[in-house]
Amino acid sequence: PGSRPVRKEAERLGLDKIFMDAGFEWREPGCSMCLGMNPDHVPEGVHCASTSNRNFEGRQGFGARTHLCSPAMAAAAAIAG
């Protein structure tokens, strides 16, 4: 989730369980994948569908390809591959 209020509302609605049951990670909002910090990064040569608007070249991982998309498209890509 993009913020604590969004996270709390999603949890109130039970959406967290749906995502976790589908194999997603339910994490705290904040910078990680959006800027490739910690171990969170896209490997070189891999494509990523991302809702982060901070996706300049190399931001999510050296040699990674990030494609900006809407939340609905990101969900569809996660499900369909």
N, C-alpha and C positions, 0 to 999 in steps of 0.2 A: 504493500500500500504506500501511496505517496505522502501521507501525513498521518500523525497520530489520530486525529479525528476520523479520517477515512478508515483507518485500521480498526478503531473501536466500533464504528458503525458496521463495518463488514463482519466483525466478530459477533456483534449483536444479532445480525441476520443469519449467522451460521455459514457465511461464505468461506471463512478460513478453513473449515472442515472439508468443504467441497474441494477447494484447491489442494489441501494436503492429501486427501484421499486420492486425488488424481496424480500425486507425485510431485507437486510443487513445493518449494520451500516457502514458509510463511515467516518473514523476517521483519525486523524493525525498519521503519522508514529512515532513509539517510543515504549518504554517499557511499557507494561501494562499486557496484557494477556500472553506475553512470559515469564513473571516471577511472575504472580499472584499478582501484586501490585494493590493498590486502591481497588475498589470493583470488579475488573476484576479477576476472578479466576474460575476454574472448580470446581463445588461442589463435595464433597466426594462421591465416588462410581460411578461417571459419567465418561464416556469415551469421549475423545476429539481427533479429527483428526487435527493435527497441522503441519504447515510448519516450526515452530521454531526449530532450531537445539539445543537449550538450554533447553532440556526437561528432565533433571535428575529428579529422583523420588521426588515428592512433589513440584516441582517448580511451576506448574500451579495451584496448590491447594492441600491441605492436603487430602490424600486418593483418589485423582483423578488419572485416567489412561490416559496418553497422548500417542498417536500413531503418530510417525513421518511419514510424507507423502509428496509427491510432491505437488506443487500448483495445478496441474491438478486433482490429487486425492482429495485434499481438496475441490475443487470446486464440484467434483462429489459427495462427501460425503455430502456437504451442500445441494445439490439439491435432492439427492436420500435418504438421511438420513442414 
